[in-house]
C-alpha cells in the first residue's frame, strides 16, 4: 500500500482525496488485497493497511452497490484477511 501512489484512485484508500466514488470511500481495492499482503508475508504493510481500514472505513453508507462485487471484494477480503491473520 502506498500513500503517495493512490492520488488518482480514491477507491484505493487515499484519505486526502475528496472526489466522489460509487462506493463512497469504502476502499474496496485495499480491502480486497488485504489477504494478498498476508499471503506474501508482508506483515508491516498488512498491519498498516488493517490500521488504515479501522480508522477510515465506514460501511454506514446510503448508496447503491453491486451486491456481487461487494460480496466477493469486501466480505471476501475481510473474511480471508481475518482468517489468514489469525492462522498460526
N, C-alpha and C positions, 0 to 999 in steps of 0.2 A: 504494500500500500504506500503510495507516495502522496504526500500532502501538496506537492508542487505540480504534479502532472495531471491532476483531475480538474483543472480550471475549466476545460471545455465541456465537461460532462458532470453536471450537478448530481446526477444519479449515483455517481461513484463515491459520493460522500464528502464533497468539499463544503464544509460548514459555512464558508465565507460567500459561496455562490448563492445569489438570491433569485436566479431565474426560475420560473415555474417549471415543474416537471409533472408528467402524468401521475407519478406515484408520490408526489409532494414530499420529497426528502426521505423516503424510506431506505435509501441507499441499497437498492436491490442487488446491484452487481457486487458490492462489498460483502453483503451477507451471503450471496451465492458463492463467493470464493473463500469464505472462512475455512471450509473443510479442506480446500486445496492447501492453504497455509499450514494446517495441522498435518496433512499427509506428507508434505515435503519437509516437515520438521522445522519450519521457521517459527520457533516459539516466540521470539521477540516481536515479530510483525503480527503474529496471531494474537498475542496479548494486547498489542497496541490497537488492533482492529476491533477486538472484543470491547475494549475500554471505550473506543470511539462510538461503537454501536450503543453501548449502555448509556452514554452521555448525550447522544444526539438523535437517536431514532425513536420515533413515537408512531405507534400503529393506530393512534386515535385520530384518524383522518376520515373526512366525509368525502370520499372520492369513488369513482367507478374504477374497478380494476378488472383485469382479465384473471378470472379465478384459476385457470390452469397455470398461468405464469406465476401468480402469487403463490400457489401451492408448491410448484416444483422449485422455484427460486428462493422464496422467503422461508416457507415452512421447511422445505427440504434442506436448505442451507443452515438454518438454525438447529434443526434436529441432528444433522450429520456432524456439525461442528461440536455440538454438545456431547454427542456420543464419542467422537474422537478425542475431545479434550478430557473426558472422564475415563477413557480407556487406559489402563496402566501400561 
